[in-house]
Amino acid sequence: MKKLHMVSCVMLCSMLTAACSGGGAGQVSPGSSPGGKAAGSGEVVTLKFMGWEASPLETQSVKKGLDLFMQQHPEH
């Protein structure tokens, strides 16, 4: 029974590790977009952001980061 439990744990860890790996397909390299065009090519890019508010301080920090990004990248 102990051996079965150990094998089950190893298999579960292997599946979780494989599921979390990048896999290579559909990855976007820095400076490019999913369509393969270089950043700054005039293509419209939509960024989606999701998060959980753990504290008001964290929310304020995230908003500052987003504002800074928007200032540096007004075309997005």
C-alpha positions in Angstrom: 0.0 0.0 0.0 2.9 2.4 0.8 4.5 1.7 -2.5 1.2 2.5 -4.4 0.9 5.8 -2.5 4.5 6.7 -3.4 4.0 5.9 -7.1 0.8 7.9 -7.1 2.6 10.9 -5.5 5.4 10.7 -8.1 2.9 10.5 -11.0 0.9 13.4 -9.7 4.0 15.6 -9.3 5.2 14.6 -12.8 1.8 15.6 -14.3 1.8 18.9 -12.4 5.3 19.7 -13.5 4.5 18.9 -17.2 1.3 21.0 -17.1 3.1 24.0 -15.7 6.0 23.9 -18.3 6.0 26.3 -21.2 6.0 23.6 -23.8 7.3 26.0 -26.5 4.1 26.2 -28.5 2.6 29.6 -28.8 5.2 31.4 -26.8 6.0 35.0 -27.6 9.5 36.2 -27.3 10.3 39.6 -25.9 10.0 42.3 -28.5 7.5 40.4 -30.6 3.7 39.9 -30.6 1.7 36.6 -31.0 1.4 37.3 -34.7 5.2 37.3 -35.0 5.4 41.0 -35.8 8.0 43.1 -34.0 6.8 45.3 -31.2 6.2 48.8 -32.4 4.9 47.7 -35.8 1.7 49.6 -35.3 -0.3 46.5 -34.5 -2.9 47.0 -31.8 -2.0 45.0 -28.7 -4.5 44.1 -25.9 -3.1 43.4 -22.5 -5.2 41.6 -19.9 -4.4 41.7 -16.2 -6.0 39.8 -13.4 -5.2 39.8 -9.7 -6.5 39.5 -6.2 -6.4 42.3 -3.7 -4.5 41.1 -0.8 -4.1 44.5 0.7 -4.8 48.1 -0.2 -1.1 48.7 -0.3 -0.6 46.0 -2.9 -3.5 47.4 -5.0 -1.9 50.8 -4.9 1.5 49.4 -6.0 -0.1 47.5 -8.9 -2.0 50.6 -10.1 1.3 52.6 -10.0 3.0 50.0 -12.0 0.2 49.9 -14.6 0.2 53.7 -14.8 4.0 53.7 -15.4 3.6 51.1 -18.1 0.9 53.1 -19.8 3.1 56.2 -19.7 6.0 54.4 -21.2 3.8 52.6 -23.8 1.0 55.1 -24.7 0.3 53.2 -28.0 -0.9 50.1 -26.1 
